Amino acid sequence: MQVINLLKILARQGRTIICTIHQPSASLFQLFDLVYVLSKGDCLYQGATNKLLPYLENIKLPCPMYHNPADYIIELACGEYGDDKIDMLITASQNGRNLQWFDNPEALKDAKSLRAAHPLRNSNIPERSSPLHATNFYYQLKVLLRRGFIMCKRDTTLTHLRIGVNIIVGVMLGLVFLRSGADGSRVLDNYNLLFSILIHHMMTTMMLTVVTFPMQMSILIKEHFNRWYSLKAFYAALTVIDLPISIVCCILFSLIVYFISAQPLEIVRFCMFLSISLFIMFIGQGTGLMIGAVFNVVNGTFMGPALAVPLMMFAGFGVSLRDLPSYLKWGSYISYLRYGLEGLVCAIYGLDRPILDCKEKGEIYCHYKYPKKFLDDIAMRGDQFWNDIIALFAILIITRCGAYLLLRWKLMSLR
């Protein structure tokens, strides 16, 4: 009742409001100014609400006493009193052309009068097509960002879990590989640590997005169909909302694991280490968006790890890039884990790092105390950092654009 009263107030302010309603009560039905009754595409009645009963009496179909007029006309339209009654109603209303049941039928204009009063614009004059949405992109983005931050503020469990998991895993990895970054006899252990860091950044962001994004798809489908906002605004807001917590988690994890594992205490190397970690995290999130846009939660949780296995295989960790078969070398160029691993190795062992100390284990012979020897054995160079950054940036753009295109395809396929 309150909704209909509000619509009636809006209509009195000069707006035209059209709505459908299912089995309204008699008091609710009387609030409508005009009624248009359809049955199988044909018009049974068009006119004022208070003239519906006189109309039915006029064609010898009076509404029974104590019967809701809305229910009665619906029963007639459904054929519960026979299809011949439907034909009578169509004939009486002239399939919507009979205007005598309006309150002021003389004031109504036919199509010719309306065209004369409101002539069509000259089609030869090119005009900018009207936008599909009532508000501009920046206002849509502002509202979506505000809604997103409110949702994050109300449900802080996931945010706390993300921060907690990154802290706990960072401490665990740091303790398992304690001071491996400063010991020349534990270079291979430190290499395992660098690969574990990549897997952590990739899997946590990708699988989180794969699981959570399909739940937002149902909301997006309804609101985008109603043209509340554009897909560009939604996608931009989705990206911006997750940036702060993702960056905070990555910085916390990197600080913890970097210092506990005793990596080189140089600001340049740490910045290189952090930048590679951020790129891997954002690419993993983009990959999760691509999967979540196409698959549901069940299929997505299968596709995520299934796609991650080839990326790990072509990263050059288990099998060096030098030893990959010639017919599989192409895979190393599309695996962002390869560029991430090479970038981390460059950050830790590149830039002409001096000879490593091997005193912790007291070994007389230390094979990898020379960082260049280790780089040669894993078929990596210490001067490829910026090439890795460029490659990761290109893959990031591809995954983000791919997720957007898949989202658009998904929405178009559901229409």
Buried (B, 14 or more C-beta within 10 A) or exposed (E): EEEBEEBEEEEEEEEEEEEEEEEBEEEBBBBBEEBBBEBEEBBBBBBBBBBBBEBBEEBEBEBEEEEBBBBBBBBBBEEEBEEEBBEBBBEBBEBBEBBEBBEEEEEEEEEEEEEEEEEEEEEEEEEEEEEEBEBEBEEBBBBBBEEBBEEBEEEEEEBEEBBEBBBEBBBBBBEBBBBBBBBBBBBBBBBBBBBBBBBBBBBBBBBBBBBBBBEBBEEBBEEBEEEBBBBEBBBBBBBBBBEEBBBBBBBBBBBBBBBBBBBBEEEEBBEBBBBBBBBBBBBBBBBBBBBBBBBEEEEBBEBBEEEBEBBBBBBBBEBEBEEBEEEEEEBBEBBBBBBBBBBBBBBBBBBEBEEBEBEBEEEEEBBBBBBBEBBEBBBBBBEBBEBBBEBBBEBBEBBBEBBBEBBBEBBEEEE
